[in-house]
Amino acid sequence: MTISRRVQAIKPSPTLTITAKAKAMRAEGVDVIGFGAGEPDFDTPDHIKKAAIKALENGFTKYTAAGGTDELKDAVIGKFKRDNGLDYDRTQILVSCGGKHCLYNLAQVLFDTGDEVIIPSPYWVSYPPIVTLADALPVILETTEESGFKMDPDKLRRAITKRTKALVLNSPCNPSGTTYTESELSEIADIVLEKGIYVISDEIYEKIVYDGFQFVSIASLDKEVKERTIIVHGVSKTYSMTGWRIGFTAGPSSIIEAMNKIQGQSTSNPTSISQKASQEALSGPQDVVEAMVGEFQKRRDYIIDRLNSLEGVTCVKPAGAFYAFPNLSSYLGKSFREKPIRNSMDLADYLLNFAQVAVVPGAAFGTEGFERLSFATSMENIEIGIDRIEKALKEFD
């Protein structure tokens, strides 16, 4: 059997790999603290689950339109109007099987062989493979810890070539928690318009921001910017609905229509029951989101303080999302029982096998020397996990 070159060019998701390994160890009776999974540990709110139950009881279990029901599209339109001051119509909205599905469809529609796509690092692990699967070239734009992992506008401008088709903007960012202000977005938007490229704005963590930060969508800056922006969003992070698999895209009608064509010939519609639940999530009470974010902020404050207190460790305080991204590069080159710690993968393996703590290596996000820790877990787990990491870091030869 011959495997296609496009599949050989990508690797399995390291986040899912780490999570699966931690689960396997737990199944064997090992007490593993998991900082790997990128999903809220809260249950889906009751009113959302009740909407799904009602859909089942009413027999809403058949195919829907490939790109989602009109009712859910209207709820998405209402969300953008309410939260972002953006006006869309149904032809500009596509509902898919999660945010990752949205990005995949978009890449298949937007990119041709040889196109370049600028991706700031650290980046979400699936951005480069999704670009590669469209036969396009991921161009990694490195950022620094000192800048809070924010793009330098001058470096961005220099990275754009005649082949550049789009910039991927993830704010708040997975894994760094970096969140851009309105003025910072304006600088980026000026470059985008000047160069005539698209912005793929991944806003899945929009509601998970801290310290009173006011999220701004780059598409809301002005009409011209909106026409060059495709927003990828979903219900998974905001409403703790990761398993429901509903994401949505907002953008120019021509792009949405093409994405709908791809979806119609691949997956067809997202699950009908999940669509009804998501409709309720977007249109129903929003106070549950504030409560969840309040708890995340308490955890963030604790884990960042603890990490920065560890010898040889620094960690930028994230303004959004639910990840800590500490710099542990001072431990690379050390060894444990004569086994060298050469990179972030070795360190992640060491922490999992020796300390029974699951983290995701920074190399998976394009930034060596760092590790990602999700604080979407209980405060008790965070306390125990950091205690274990602290002890483990003192054990090197």
C-alpha positions in Angstrom: 0.0 0.0 0.0 1.3 3.5 -1.0 0.5 6.4 1.3 0.1 9.8 -0.4 2.9 12.3 -0.1 0.6 14.9 1.4 -0.1 12.6 4.4 3.6 11.7 4.7 4.3 15.4 5.0 2.4 15.8 8.3 2.7 14.3 11.8 0.0 13.3 14.2 -1.2 16.0 16.6 1.2 16.0 19.6 -1.5 17.4 21.8 -3.7 14.4 21.1 -0.7 12.0 21.4 0.3 13.3 24.9 -3.4 13.2 26.1 -3.8 9.6 24.8 -0.5 8.5 26.5 -1.6 10.1 29.8 -5.0 8.4 29.6 -3.3 5.0 28.9 -1.1 5.5 31.9 -4.2 6.3 34.1 -5.9 3.1 32.8 -2.9 1.2 34.1 -3.3 2.8 37.5 -0.7 5.6 37.3 -1.8 8.8 39.0 -1.1 11.3 36.1 -1.9 15.0 36.4 -2.9 16.1 32.9 -1.9 19.6 31.7 -2.3 18.5 28.1 -5.9 18.7 27.1 -7.1 22.0 25.5 -10.7 21.8 26.7 -12.5 23.3 29.7 -13.0 20.8 32.6 -16.5 22.3 33.3 -19.7 20.4 32.1 -21.7 21.8 29.3 -24.3 24.1 30.9 -27.7 22.5 31.6 -29.8 24.8 29.4 -27.7 23.8 26.4 -28.0 20.1 27.2 -31.7 20.5 27.6 -31.9 22.0 24.1 -30.2 18.8 22.7 -32.6 16.6 24.7 -35.5 18.5 23.3 -34.1 18.1 19.8 -34.0 14.3 20.3 -37.5 14.2 21.7 -38.8 16.2 18.7 -37.1 13.9 16.3 -34.6 16.4 15.0 -32.3 13.6 14.0 -32.2 13.9 10.2 -29.9 15.6 7.7 -29.8 19.4 7.7 -28.5 21.7 5.0 -24.8 20.9 4.5 -23.7 24.3 5.8 -25.9 24.3 8.9 -29.5 25.3 9.7 -30.8 28.7 9.0 -31.7 29.0 12.7 -28.2 28.3 13.9 -26.8 30.7 11.2 -29.1 33.4 12.6 -27.8 32.7 16.1 -24.2 33.1 14.8 -25.2 36.3 13.0 -26.8 37.6 16.3 -23.6 36.7 18.2 -21.4 38.7 15.8 -23.7 41.7 16.0 -24.1 41.6 19.8 -20.4 40.9 20.7 -18.4 42.4 17.8 -20.7 45.0 16.1 -20.3 43.0 12.9 -23.1 42.5 10.3 -23.3 39.3 8.3 -26.1 37.5 6.4 -26.7 33.8 6.0 -24.6 33.6 2.8 -21.6 34.7 4.8 -21.8 32.0 7.5 -20.9 28.3 7.3 -21.4 25.9 10.2 -18.9 23.0 10.3 -17.8 20.1 12.5 -15.6 22.1 14.8 -13.1 25.0 14.3 -10.5 22.6 12.9 -12.9 21.6 10.2 -13.6 25.2 9.4 -9.8 25.8 8.9 -9.4 22.8 6.8 -12.2 23.7 4.5 -10.9 27.3 4.3 -7.4 26.2 3.4 -8.8 23.9 0.6 -10.7 26.8 -0.8 -8.2 29.6 -0.4 -4.8 28.1 -1.2 -3.2 26.8 -4.3 0.1 25.0 -4.8 3.0 27.3 -3.9 0.9 29.9 -2.0 2.5 31.1 1.2 0.7 31.5 4.5 2.3 33.4 7.3 1.9 31.8 10.7 3.3 33.5 13.8 5.0 31.2 16.3 4.2 29.9 18.9 1.2 28.6 16.9 -1.6 26.1 17.4 -0.3 22.8 16.3 -2.7 22.2 13.4 -2.1 25.4 11.5 1.0 24.3 9.5 -0.3 20.8 8.7 -3.6 22.2 7.4 -1.7 24.6 5.1 0.5 21.8 4.0 -2.4 19.6 3.1 -3.6 22.3 0.7 -0.2 22.1 -1.0 0.7 25.6 0.3 3.8 26.7 2.3 3.6 27.6 5.9 5.9 30.6 6.6 6.7 30.8 10.3 7.1 34.3 11.7 8.9 34.0 15.0 8.0 36.1 18.0 9.8 36.5 21.3 9.0 36.0 25.0 10.2 39.5 25.6 7.5 40.9 23.3 4.8 38.8 24.9 4.8 36.6 21.8 3.3 39.4 19.7 4.1 40.0 16.0 6.5 42.7 15.1 4.8 44.7 12.3 8.1 45.4 10.5 9.0 41.7 10.5 5.5 40.9 9.3 5.8 43.3 6.4 9.2 41.9 5.4 7.8 38.3 5.5 5.2 39.0 2.9 6.1 38.1 -0.7 4.3 38.0 -4.0 3.2 34.4 -3.1 1.7 35.3 0.3 -2.0 34.6 0.3 -2.9 35.0 4.0 -1.9 35.7 7.6 -3.2 33.4 10.4 -4.1 35.5 13.4 -5.0 33.7 16.6 -6.0 36.1 19.4 -6.3 35.0 22.2 -3.5 32.6 21.2 -3.1 28.9 21.9 -0.5 28.3 23.4 0.8 31.6 24.6 -2.4 33.4 25.6 -1.3 36.4 23.6 -4.2 38.8 22.9 -3.9 41.8 20.7 -5.3 45.3 21.5 -7.2 47.4 19.0 -4.3 49.6 18.2 -2.0 46.6 17.6 -4.7 45.0 15.3 -4.9 48.3 13.4 -1.1 48.1 12.6 -1.6 44.6 11.4 -4.7 45.6 9.4 -2.8 48.4 7.6 -0.2 45.9 6.4 -2.8 43.4 5.3 -4.6 46.1 3.2 -1.3 47.5 1.9 -0.2 44.0 0.7 -3.6 42.8 -0.4 -3.6 39.5 1.6 -6.3 37.8 3.7 -6.5 37.5 7.5 -7.6 34.2 8.9 -8.7 35.3 12.3 -9.1 32.4 14.8 -11.2 33.8 17.6 -12.2 30.6 19.3 -11.0 31.9 22.7 -12.7 35.3 22.4 -14.6 35.1 25.6 -11.8 33.7 27.7 -9.9 36.9 28.6 -8.8 38.3 31.9 -8.3 41.5 33.9 -11.0 43.3 32.1 -9.4 42.9 28.7 -11.7 44.0 25.9 -11.5 41.6 23.0 -11.6 43.2 19.5 -12.1 41.3 16.3 -9.8 42.6 13.5 -12.8 42.4 11.2 -14.6 45.1 13.2 -12.0 47.8 12.5 -13.6 48.9 9.2 -15.4 47.7 6.1 -12.3 47.2 4.0 -10.6 45.1 6.7 -13.7 43.0 7.1 -13.7 42.2 3.4 -10.2 40.8 3.8 -10.9 38.8 7.0 -12.3 35.3 7.4 -13.3 34.6 11.0 -13.1 31.1 12.4 -15.0 30.5 15.6 -17.0 28.0 17.5 -18.8 27.0 20.7 -16.3 24.5 22.1 -14.2 26.7 24.4 -16.7 29.3 25.4 -19.5 26.9 26.4 -17.4 23.8 27.3 -18.8 22.0 24.2 -15.6 20.4 22.8 -17.3 17.1 22.1 -20.3 18.6 20.4 -18.1 19.5 17.4 -19.6 22.8 16.1 -17.5 25.5 14.6 -18.5 28.3 12.3 -16.9 30.6 9.7 -17.8 34.2 8.7 -16.4 35.8 5.7 -17.1 37.0 2.1 -20.0 35.1 0.4 -17.8 33.8 -2.4 -15.4 32.1 0.0 -18.2 30.7 2.2 -20.0 29.3 -0.9 -16.9 27.5 -2.0 -16.3 26.1 1.5 -19.9 24.9 1.5 -19.2 23.1 -1.7 -16.2 21.3 -0.1 -18.2 20.4 2.9 -21.1 19.2 0.8 -18.9 16.7 -0.9 -17.0 15.5 2.2 -18.8 15.6 5.6 -22.1 17.1 4.7 -23.9 18.7 7.7 -22.7 18.9 11.3 -24.7 16.8 13.7 -28.3 18.0 13.8 -28.6 17.7 17.6 -25.4 19.6 18.2 -26.6 22.4 16.0 -29.7 22.8 18.2 -27.6 22.8 21.3 -25.3 25.4 19.8 -28.2 27.6 18.8 -29.2 27.7 22.5 -25.6 28.3 23.6 -25.3 31.4 21.4 -28.8 32.8 22.0 -29.4 31.8 25.6 -28.1 33.0 28.9 -24.4 34.0 28.9 -23.8 34.3 32.7 -22.4 30.8 32.8 -19.5 32.0 30.6 -18.5 34.7 33.1 -18.5 32.3 36.0 -16.2 29.9 34.1 -13.8 32.6 33.1 -13.7 33.9 36.7 -12.5 30.4 37.8 -10.0 30.3 35.0 -8.5 33.6 36.1 -8.0 32.3 39.7 -6.2 29.3 38.3 -4.2 31.4 35.9 -3.0 33.7 38.7 -1.9 30.7 40.8 -0.1 28.7 38.1 1.7 31.7 36.6 3.0 32.8 40.1 4.1 29.2 40.9 5.9 28.8 37.6 7.7 32.1 37.8 8.9 31.1 41.3 10.6 28.0 40.0 14.4 28.2 39.6 15.4 28.8 35.9 11.8 29.2 34.8 10.0 32.3 33.3 6.4 32.5 32.2 4.6 35.4 30.5 1.2 36.1 32.1 -1.5 35.3 29.5 -4.2 37.8 28.8 -6.5 35.1 27.4 -7.1 31.4 26.7 -6.4 28.9 29.4 -2.7 28.0 28.9 0.6 28.7 30.6 3.6 28.7 28.3 6.7 28.7 30.5 10.3 28.9 29.3 12.2 25.9 30.6 15.1 26.2 28.2 17.6 26.5 31.1 17.0 22.8 31.7 17.9 21.7 28.2 21.3 20.1 28.1 20.9 18.6 31.5 20.5 14.9 32.2 18.7 12.5 34.4 20.4 9.2 35.3 22.7 9.8 32.3 19.7 10.3 29.9 20.1 13.7 28.2 17.4 16.3 28.0 18.1 17.6 24.6 14.8 19.4 23.7 11.3 20.1 24.9 10.1 16.7 23.8 12.7 15.0 26.0 11.6 17.2 28.9 7.9 16.5 28.4 8.7 12.7 28.3 10.7 13.1 31.5 7.9 15.0 33.3 5.4 12.4 32.2 7.4 9.3 33.1 9.2 10.5 36.2 6.8 13.1 37.7 3.6 11.7 36.2 2.7 15.1 34.8 1.5 15.5 31.2 2.5 18.7 29.4 2.9 19.4 25.7 6.3 20.3 24.3 6.9 23.7 22.9 8.4 22.3 19.7 4.9 21.2 18.8 4.0 24.9 18.7 7.1 26.0 16.8 8.9 27.3 19.9 11.6 25.1 21.3 12.5 25.3 25.0 9.0 25.9 26.2 6.2 23.6 27.5 2.4 24.2 27.4 0.4 23.6 30.5 -3.4 23.8 30.3 -5.0 25.2 33.5 -8.4 23.9 32.4 -8.3 21.5 35.3 -9.0 21.7 39.0 -7.0 23.9 41.4 -6.1 20.8 43.3 -4.6 19.2 40.2 -2.7 22.4 39.4 -1.2 22.5 42.9 -0.2 18.9 42.9 1.1 19.1 39.3 3.3 22.1 39.9 4.6 20.5 43.1 5.6 17.5 41.1 7.3 19.6 38.4 9.2 21.6 41.0 10.5 18.4 42.5 11.3 16.9 39.2 13.3 19.9 38.0 15.6 19.5 41.1 16.5 15.9 40.1 18.7 16.5 37.2 22.4 15.4 37.3 
